[in-house]
Amino acid sequence: MSVPPSFGDIGKSAADLFKKGYTFGQVKLEASSQAKNGCEFKAVTTSEGSRVSGSLEAKQRVSKYGLTTTGKWNTDNAFNLNLAVENQFVDGLKLTLDSTVAPHVNKKTNKVKVVYKRPYWQGTAAVNVDGFGTTVSVEDVFSYEKIVGGASISYNTTTSQLGSHTVLLGYESSDFGCVAGVSNFARDRGTEFTGSIFHKVCDSLHAGAQVRHTVGAADSSNFEIATKYTCDAASTLQAKVNTRGNLGLSYAVNVRNGVKLTLSSLVDAVHLDQPNHRLGLSIDLCGK
């Protein structure tokens, strides 16, 4: 009896083929390390155009009490504190308190989240309080054997408005997965239909496809295919293309132990003579 994935992780295998490994238009440097007492540190610097941003993060786990404390500061002068307690009061229960403060703009955001995991079911409830009011969100995921389904909904109690809402149904195994979903169907317009497929052809080759259609939108439909090939133990090659003619390429290589270099590019194949192409560079340093 297995616990189903969280709502955001339904169809994750296919989604990762399109998201991970690409840093179009960015130069990114990430360094992480771990102290002897188990405290983890991570520093990230990103340059995109004329903007340079960065963040510092520290994470400490206290296994005896199931407590994880994470503090993060970024160059926008915003500080975030996250406290999570898991499997202490009830087996499968996780409580999270997340608070963000930006003193220079007098902005505060507080979120309380409860996750409960049981065989065949996982439920999440959260209350978020920020400058736009109080938003309550609920997610439920059910699974039976290889079938998984879930629903999410959010509601702003301050403005009495229904937020985003989505229903997903899929099939997931070790080498194949497919998910179909519909979002915002209770609104007058903007209903969105999505679908994705993931296939593990072999240990070194993964492939996927996804489609998205928004009712009433000007550019309403988009279809994409992606693949990832593991060249050897140290390097991988990725590619993706969509119906808008955008071709993405990525090459990642472990230069040495703890040093990973990723090069990526986005080519506008429809307008090759236009300056719409972008390059990306990412360097990951790990001192663990």
C-alpha positions as CSV (number, residue, x, y, z in Angstrom):
1,M,0.0,0.0,0.0
2,S,1.7,3.1,-1.2
3,V,1.0,6.8,-0.6
4,P,0.1,8.7,-3.7
5,P,2.2,11.7,-4.8
6,S,1.3,15.3,-3.9
7,F,-1.1,17.1,-6.2
8,G,1.8,19.1,-7.7
9,D,3.8,15.9,-8.4
10,I,1.1,14.2,-10.6
11,G,2.7,13.9,-14.0
12,K,6.1,15.0,-12.6
13,S,8.1,12.7,-14.8
14,A,6.8,14.4,-17.9
15,A,6.9,17.9,-16.5
16,D,10.6,17.5,-15.5
17,L,11.6,16.8,-19.1
18,F,10.3,20.3,-20.1
19,K,11.4,22.3,-17.1
20,K,14.6,20.9,-15.6
21,G,18.0,21.5,-17.2
22,Y,17.1,24.8,-19.0
23,T,18.2,28.2,-18.0
24,F,17.4,30.3,-21.0
25,G,18.7,33.9,-20.9
26,Q,20.4,33.4,-17.5
27,V,23.8,32.9,-16.1
28,K,23.4,31.0,-12.8
29,L,25.8,30.0,-10.1
30,E,24.7,27.8,-7.3
31,A,26.9,26.6,-4.4
32,S,25.8,24.2,-1.6
33,S,27.6,22.8,1.4
34,Q,26.9,21.0,4.6
35,A,28.4,21.6,8.0
36,K,29.5,18.8,10.4
37,N,26.4,19.3,12.6
38,G,24.1,18.7,9.5
39,C,23.2,22.3,8.8
40,E,22.9,22.8,5.0
41,F,23.8,26.0,3.2
42,K,23.0,27.1,-0.3
43,A,23.9,30.3,-2.2
44,V,22.4,31.2,-5.6
45,T,23.3,34.1,-7.9
46,T,21.4,34.7,-11.2
47,S,22.1,37.2,-13.9
48,E,19.4,37.9,-16.4
49,G,19.8,40.8,-18.7
50,S,20.7,43.8,-16.6
51,R,19.3,42.3,-13.4
52,V,21.4,40.4,-10.9
53,S,19.8,38.7,-8.0
54,G,20.8,36.3,-5.3
55,S,19.8,34.4,-2.3
56,L,21.2,32.7,0.8
57,E,19.6,29.7,2.5
58,A,20.3,27.7,5.6
59,K,18.5,24.5,6.6
60,Q,18.7,22.6,9.9
61,R,17.0,19.2,10.6
62,V,16.3,17.9,14.1
63,S,15.4,14.3,13.4
64,K,14.6,13.5,17.0
65,Y,11.6,15.9,16.9
66,G,10.9,15.7,13.2
67,L,11.6,19.4,12.9
68,T,13.1,21.1,9.9
69,T,13.9,24.8,10.0
70,T,14.8,26.8,6.9
71,G,15.8,30.5,6.7
72,K,16.2,32.3,3.4
73,W,17.2,35.9,2.4
74,N,17.4,37.3,-1.1
75,T,18.7,40.5,-2.6
76,D,15.2,42.0,-2.8
77,N,15.7,42.2,1.0
78,A,12.9,39.7,1.7
79,F,13.4,37.1,4.6
80,N,11.6,33.8,4.7
81,L,11.3,31.4,7.6
82,N,9.9,28.0,7.2
83,L,9.2,25.6,10.1
84,A,8.0,22.1,9.5
85,V,7.1,19.3,11.9
86,E,6.5,15.8,10.5
87,N,5.3,12.5,12.0
88,Q,5.2,13.8,15.6
89,F,1.6,14.1,16.6
90,V,0.1,11.6,14.2
91,D,1.8,9.3,11.8
92,G,1.7,10.8,8.3
93,L,0.9,14.3,9.5
94,K,3.1,17.3,8.5
95,L,2.5,20.8,9.8
96,T,4.2,23.8,8.2
97,L,4.4,27.4,9.1
98,D,5.9,29.7,6.4
99,S,6.4,33.4,6.9
100,T,7.9,36.0,4.5
101,V,8.8,39.6,5.5
102,A,10.0,42.4,3.2
103,P,10.5,45.4,5.5
104,H,11.4,47.9,2.8
105,V,7.9,47.6,1.2
106,N,6.1,46.7,4.5
107,K,4.9,43.4,3.0
108,K,4.2,40.3,5.0
109,T,2.9,36.9,4.0
110,N,2.0,34.1,6.4
111,K,1.0,30.6,5.4
112,V,-0.1,27.6,7.5
113,K,-0.2,24.2,5.7
114,V,-1.3,20.8,6.9
115,V,-0.5,17.6,4.9
116,Y,-1.8,14.2,5.9
117,K,-0.6,11.0,4.1
118,R,-2.3,7.6,4.2
119,P,-2.2,4.6,1.9
120,Y,-4.1,5.4,-1.3
121,W,-4.8,9.1,-0.2
122,Q,-3.0,12.3,0.5
123,G,-4.7,15.5,1.6
124,T,-3.5,19.1,1.9
125,A,-5.1,22.2,3.4
126,A,-3.5,25.6,3.6
127,V,-4.4,29.1,4.7
128,N,-2.4,32.0,3.2
129,V,-2.6,35.6,4.5
130,D,-1.1,38.4,2.5
131,G,-1.8,41.9,1.1
132,F,-4.5,40.5,-1.1
133,G,-6.5,38.9,1.8
134,T,-6.9,35.4,3.1
135,T,-6.9,32.5,0.7
136,V,-7.9,29.0,1.7
137,S,-6.7,26.1,-0.6
138,V,-7.4,22.4,-0.5
139,E,-5.9,19.5,-2.4
140,D,-6.9,15.8,-2.5
141,V,-5.1,13.0,-4.3
142,F,-6.3,9.4,-4.5
143,S,-4.6,6.4,-6.0
144,Y,-5.4,2.7,-6.6
145,E,-2.7,0.5,-8.0
146,K,-1.3,2.6,-11.0
147,I,-4.3,4.9,-11.3
148,V,-4.0,8.4,-9.7
149,G,-6.4,11.3,-9.5
150,G,-6.7,14.5,-7.7
151,A,-8.4,17.9,-7.3
152,S,-7.3,21.3,-6.0
153,I,-9.3,24.5,-5.3
154,S,-8.6,27.8,-3.7
155,Y,-11.0,30.5,-2.4
156,N,-10.3,34.1,-1.3
157,T,-12.4,34.7,1.8
158,T,-11.7,38.5,1.7
159,T,-13.1,39.1,-1.8
160,S,-15.4,36.0,-1.8
161,Q,-13.8,35.0,-5.1
162,L,-13.1,31.5,-6.4
163,G,-9.5,31.0,-7.3
164,S,-7.8,28.5,-9.5
165,H,-9.2,25.0,-9.5
166,T,-8.0,21.9,-11.3
167,V,-9.0,18.2,-11.7
168,L,-6.4,15.6,-12.8
169,L,-6.6,11.9,-13.7
170,G,-3.7,9.8,-14.7
171,Y,-1.9,6.5,-15.0
172,E,1.7,6.2,-13.6
173,S,4.1,3.3,-13.7
174,S,7.9,3.0,-13.6
175,D,8.3,3.4,-17.3
176,F,5.1,5.0,-18.5
177,G,2.7,7.7,-17.4
178,C,-0.1,9.8,-18.8
179,V,-2.1,12.6,-17.2
180,A,-5.2,14.6,-18.4
181,G,-6.6,17.6,-16.6
182,V,-9.0,20.5,-16.8
183,S,-8.6,23.9,-14.9
184,N,-10.8,26.9,-14.1
185,F,-13.9,25.3,-15.6
186,A,-16.2,27.1,-13.1
187,R,-15.3,30.5,-14.7
188,D,-17.1,32.1,-17.6
189,R,-14.0,31.9,-19.7
190,G,-10.4,30.7,-19.5
191,T,-11.1,27.0,-19.1
192,E,-7.8,25.1,-19.7
193,F,-7.3,21.5,-20.9
194,T,-4.0,19.8,-20.4
195,G,-2.5,16.4,-21.1
196,S,1.0,14.8,-20.9
197,I,2.7,11.5,-21.6
198,F,6.0,10.2,-20.3
199,H,7.8,7.1,-21.6
200,K,11.0,5.6,-20.4
201,V,12.3,4.0,-23.6
202,C,15.3,2.6,-21.8
203,D,17.5,3.5,-18.9
204,S,19.4,6.1,-21.0
205,L,16.5,7.5,-23.0
206,H,13.3,9.3,-21.8
207,A,10.7,10.9,-23.9
208,G,7.6,12.9,-23.3
209,A,4.9,15.1,-24.8
210,Q,2.4,17.6,-23.4
211,V,-0.5,19.6,-24.9
212,R,-2.3,22.7,-23.5
213,H,-5.5,24.4,-24.8
214,T,-7.1,27.5,-23.3
215,V,-10.7,28.2,-24.3
216,G,-11.1,31.8,-25.6
217,A,-7.4,32.7,-25.6
218,A,-5.8,34.3,-28.7
219,D,-2.9,31.8,-28.7
220,S,-5.0,29.0,-27.3
221,S,-3.1,25.8,-28.1
222,N,0.4,24.5,-27.7
223,F,1.9,21.1,-28.2
224,E,5.4,20.1,-27.1
225,I,7.7,17.1,-27.3
226,A,10.9,16.6,-25.3
227,T,13.6,14.0,-24.8
228,K,16.5,13.4,-22.4
229,Y,19.5,11.1,-23.3
230,T,22.1,10.0,-20.8
231,C,25.3,10.0,-22.8
232,D,27.4,8.4,-20.1
233,A,27.8,8.5,-16.3
234,A,28.8,12.2,-16.4
235,S,26.8,13.9,-19.1
236,T,23.2,14.2,-20.4
237,L,21.7,15.8,-23.5
238,Q,18.1,17.3,-23.6
239,A,16.0,18.7,-26.4
240,K,12.4,20.0,-26.7
241,V,10.4,21.7,-29.4
242,N,6.8,23.2,-29.5
243,T,4.3,24.2,-32.2
244,R,5.4,27.8,-31.9
245,G,8.8,26.8,-33.4
246,N,10.8,27.2,-30.2
247,L,13.6,24.7,-30.0
248,G,15.4,24.2,-26.7
249,L,18.7,22.4,-26.2
250,S,20.6,21.5,-23.1
251,Y,23.9,19.8,-22.3
252,A,24.9,19.0,-18.7
253,V,28.2,17.5,-17.7
254,N,29.8,16.7,-14.3
255,V,33.2,18.3,-14.8
256,R,34.5,16.7,-11.6
257,N,33.1,15.5,-8.3
258,G,30.9,18.3,-7.0
259,V,31.1,20.5,-10.1
260,K,28.3,20.4,-12.7
261,L,28.1,22.6,-15.8
262,T,24.9,23.1,-17.9
263,L,24.7,24.9,-21.2
264,S,21.3,25.6,-22.8
265,S,19.9,27.5,-25.7
266,L,16.5,28.5,-27.0
267,V,16.2,29.0,-30.8
268,D,13.2,30.7,-32.5
269,A,13.2,28.4,-35.5
270,V,10.3,30.4,-37.1
271,H,12.2,33.7,-37.0
272,L,15.9,32.8,-37.4
273,D,16.8,36.3,-38.6
274,Q,15.3,37.9,-35.5
275,P,17.2,38.5,-32.1
276,N,14.8,36.2,-30.2
277,H,17.4,33.4,-29.5
278,R,18.7,33.0,-25.9
279,L,21.6,31.2,-24.3
280,G,21.9,30.0,-20.7
281,L,24.8,28.9,-18.5
282,S,24.5,27.2,-15.1
283,I,27.3,26.1,-12.7
284,D,26.5,24.0,-9.7
285,L,29.0,23.5,-6.9
286,C,28.4,21.0,-4.2
287,G,30.6,20.6,-1.2
288,K,28.9,17.8,0.6
